[in-house]
């Protein structure tokens, strides 16, 4: 860590144990109810380009036993130093090594197939991909069905790469394997677990 990065290191959670549990519960709520927008209860100011929700989710989920992969936009010295200091997590060089991935540039993200999808015997050995987007509304409307959804839900994520819907469909077809997605914008998240089926809005 350079002296400049150390000097500029931003704080994490004010009360790490309590705040981490609150954010973790928010992520669980989002995963349990796919498509629902959930506010992340955190007041942190993570280093750019990470937003509040993206940074808070990483602080709550990552630790010394989880590999974190950052896309080119998120892979700054400040972000890496912040995560290593507050989480102790290893920063890995390739998507296929990740337990958690943070995407700050969704238009340039690798395909979902680049991340670990687990195996039939160990489906939990898959990645959770946190995709920071401009907005959780205003994009192509998707109709969601599956566990945690009563009848159906709608999700309209803005700022995703063309063809992303097809990637999500291919990811769901791998179930019980596949990655889980957490979309973040501002201080809100929405989740799309691998068990969720997606159609047109």
C-alpha positions as CSV (number, residue, x, y, z in Angstrom):
1,X,0.0,0.0,0.0
2,X,1.5,3.4,-0.9
3,X,1.6,6.3,1.5
4,X,-0.9,8.2,-0.6
5,X,-3.5,5.4,-0.5
6,X,-3.0,4.9,3.2
7,X,-3.5,8.5,3.9
8,X,-6.7,8.7,1.8
9,X,-8.2,5.4,3.2
10,X,-11.9,6.0,3.8
11,X,-13.7,4.6,6.8
12,X,-15.9,1.6,6.6
13,X,-18.9,0.8,8.9
14,X,-19.1,2.9,12.0
15,X,-20.1,-0.2,14.0
16,X,-18.8,-3.1,11.9
17,X,-20.6,-6.0,13.7
18,X,-24.0,-4.3,13.9
19,X,-23.8,-2.6,10.5
20,X,-22.6,-5.7,8.8
21,X,-25.5,-7.7,10.2
22,X,-28.0,-5.0,9.0
23,X,-26.6,-5.0,5.5
24,X,-26.5,-8.8,5.4
25,X,-30.2,-9.0,6.4
26,X,-31.0,-6.5,3.6
27,X,-29.2,-8.7,1.0
28,X,-31.0,-11.8,2.4
29,X,-34.3,-10.0,2.1
30,X,-33.5,-9.1,-1.5
31,X,-32.5,-12.7,-2.3
32,X,-35.6,-14.0,-0.7
33,X,-37.9,-11.7,-2.7
34,X,-36.3,-11.4,-6.2
35,X,-37.1,-8.2,-8.0
36,X,-37.9,-6.3,-4.8
37,X,-35.9,-3.1,-4.3
38,X,-34.4,-3.1,-0.8
39,X,-32.7,-0.1,0.9
40,X,-29.2,-0.9,2.2
41,X,-29.0,0.5,5.8
42,X,-25.5,2.1,5.6
43,X,-24.1,5.6,5.5
44,X,-20.6,4.8,4.3
45,X,-18.8,6.7,1.6
46,X,-16.7,4.0,-0.3
47,X,-13.9,5.0,-2.6
48,X,-15.0,5.8,-6.2
49,X,-16.3,4.3,-8.3
50,X,-18.1,2.2,-5.8
51,X,-21.6,3.4,-4.7
52,X,-23.0,3.1,-1.2
53,X,-24.9,-0.2,-1.8
54,X,-22.0,-1.8,-3.7
55,X,-19.5,-0.9,-1.0
56,X,-21.8,-1.9,1.9
57,X,-22.6,-5.3,0.4
58,X,-18.9,-6.0,-0.1
59,X,-18.1,-5.0,3.5
60,X,-20.9,-7.2,4.8
61,X,-20.2,-10.3,2.7
62,X,-16.4,-10.4,2.0
63,X,-13.8,-11.6,4.5
64,X,-10.4,-13.2,4.7
65,X,-11.8,-16.5,3.4
66,X,-13.5,-15.1,0.3
67,X,-11.9,-14.1,-3.0
68,X,-13.1,-10.8,-4.5
69,X,-12.7,-10.0,-8.2
70,X,-13.0,-6.3,-9.3
71,X,-13.6,-5.3,-12.9
72,X,-11.3,-2.8,-14.6
73,X,-13.4,0.1,-13.5
74,X,-13.5,-0.9,-9.8
75,X,-9.9,-2.1,-9.7
76,X,-8.3,1.1,-8.3
77,X,-5.6,1.2,-5.7
78,X,-8.0,3.0,-3.4
79,X,-10.7,0.4,-3.7
80,X,-8.3,-2.5,-3.3
81,X,-6.7,-0.9,-0.2
82,X,-10.2,-0.2,1.3
83,X,-11.4,-3.7,0.9
84,X,-8.2,-5.3,2.1
85,X,-8.2,-3.1,5.2
86,X,-11.8,-3.4,6.2
87,X,-12.5,-7.0,5.0
88,X,-9.1,-8.6,4.8
89,X,-10.2,-10.3,1.5
90,X,-7.9,-11.5,-1.2
91,X,-8.3,-9.6,-4.5
92,X,-8.0,-12.1,-7.3
93,X,-6.9,-11.5,-10.9
94,X,-9.5,-13.6,-12.8
95,X,-13.3,-13.9,-12.7
96,X,-13.1,-17.7,-12.4
97,X,-11.4,-17.3,-9.1
98,X,-14.1,-15.2,-7.5
99,X,-16.4,-15.9,-4.6
100,X,-17.7,-12.3,-5.0
101,X,-17.3,-10.0,-8.0
102,X,-17.9,-6.3,-8.1
103,X,-18.8,-4.8,-11.5
104,X,-18.6,-1.0,-11.7
105,X,-18.9,-0.9,-15.5
106,X,-21.8,-3.2,-16.5
107,X,-21.4,-2.4,-20.2
108,X,-18.0,-3.9,-20.1
109,X,-18.5,-6.8,-17.8
110,X,-17.5,-10.4,-18.7
111,X,-20.2,-12.9,-19.4
112,X,-21.8,-14.6,-16.5
113,X,-20.3,-17.9,-17.7
114,X,-16.9,-16.5,-16.8
115,X,-17.7,-16.8,-13.1
116,X,-17.7,-20.0,-11.0
117,X,-21.1,-21.7,-11.2
118,X,-20.5,-24.4,-8.7
119,X,-21.2,-28.1,-9.4
120,X,-24.1,-30.4,-9.0
121,X,-22.5,-31.8,-5.8
122,X,-21.5,-28.4,-4.5
123,X,-23.7,-25.7,-6.0
124,X,-22.7,-23.3,-3.2
125,X,-19.3,-23.1,-4.7
126,X,-20.5,-20.4,-7.1
127,X,-20.0,-16.7,-7.3
128,X,-22.2,-13.8,-6.2
129,X,-21.9,-11.0,-8.8
130,X,-22.6,-7.5,-7.6
131,X,-23.4,-5.3,-10.6
132,X,-23.5,-1.6,-10.0
133,X,-25.9,0.0,-12.4
134,X,-27.2,3.6,-13.1
135,X,-30.7,2.7,-11.9
136,X,-32.8,-0.2,-10.7
137,X,-35.7,1.1,-12.8
138,X,-36.1,2.3,-16.4
139,X,-34.5,-0.5,-18.2
140,X,-36.0,-3.4,-20.2
141,X,-38.9,-4.9,-18.1
142,X,-38.4,-8.5,-17.1
143,X,-41.2,-10.6,-15.6
144,X,-39.8,-12.8,-12.8
145,X,-41.3,-16.0,-11.4
146,X,-40.0,-18.6,-9.0
147,X,-39.2,-19.1,-5.3
148,X,-40.0,-16.1,-3.2
149,X,-42.3,-14.5,-5.7
150,X,-46.0,-14.6,-5.3
151,X,-47.5,-14.9,-8.8
152,X,-44.9,-12.7,-10.5
153,X,-42.6,-9.7,-10.1
154,X,-41.1,-7.1,-12.4
155,X,-37.6,-5.9,-12.6
156,X,-36.3,-3.2,-15.1
157,X,-32.6,-2.7,-14.5
158,X,-31.1,0.1,-16.5
159,X,-27.6,0.2,-18.0
160,X,-26.9,-3.5,-18.8
161,X,-25.1,-4.8,-21.7
162,X,-27.3,-5.9,-24.7
163,X,-28.1,-9.6,-24.5
164,X,-27.8,-9.7,-20.7
165,X,-31.3,-11.2,-20.5
166,X,-30.1,-14.2,-22.5
167,X,-27.1,-14.7,-20.2
168,X,-29.5,-14.7,-17.2
169,X,-31.7,-17.3,-18.9
170,X,-28.7,-19.5,-19.6
171,X,-27.6,-19.1,-16.0
172,X,-31.0,-20.2,-14.7
173,X,-30.9,-23.2,-17.0
174,X,-27.8,-24.4,-15.0
175,X,-29.8,-24.6,-11.7
176,X,-28.9,-25.7,-9.0
177,X,-25.6,-24.4,-10.4
178,X,-25.2,-20.9,-11.5
179,X,-24.3,-17.4,-10.2
180,X,-26.4,-15.2,-8.0
181,X,-26.8,-11.6,-9.0
182,X,-27.1,-8.5,-6.8
183,X,-27.8,-5.2,-8.7
184,X,-26.9,-2.1,-6.8
185,X,-27.7,1.6,-7.5
186,X,-27.4,4.3,-4.9
187,X,-28.4,2.9,-1.5
188,X,-30.7,0.2,-2.9
189,X,-30.2,-3.3,-4.2
190,X,-32.3,-5.9,-6.1
191,X,-31.4,-9.5,-6.4
192,X,-31.8,-12.1,-9.1
193,X,-30.9,-15.5,-7.7
194,X,-30.2,-18.4,-10.0
195,X,-33.5,-20.0,-9.1
196,X,-35.5,-17.2,-10.6
197,X,-37.1,-17.6,-14.0
198,X,-37.3,-14.6,-16.3
199,X,-39.6,-13.6,-19.1
200,X,-40.6,-10.5,-21.0
201,X,-42.3,-7.7,-19.2
